[in-house]
Amino acid sequence: MNNREKYEGICFRIISAAGTAKSCFLEAIEAAKANKEYQPVLNEGNSAFMEATKAHTEALQLDATQDLDIGLLLIHAETILSSAETIRDLSETIIELIKK
């Protein structure tokens, strides 16, 4: 596998997993609002978020050794990951407020 293929594979792993996590966190909030079970989907989101974080760490390690070209695709992947992290952090507080 060449560097370009490795780069694209990592980026798409981050985008896919972080996008799944973000969707799960938002779904958990909606479930809590509807007084439905939200914990399983919150757990699924956390699992997907961890997968995205692992891929992101791999990208950072490759970049540190100059084995990965940085481009717009990785920037997009990091934006999705950052968005998922923000929603994850807020989802627990929002759910607590809904449950009061």
PEVENBEL-V414296 format. One record per helix or strand. SS is the DSSP state (h for helix, s for strand). FROM is the first residue (numbers start at 1). TO is the last residue. If there is no record, write none. Layout:
SS FROM TO
SS FROM TO
This chain:
h 3 33
h 39 64
h 72 99
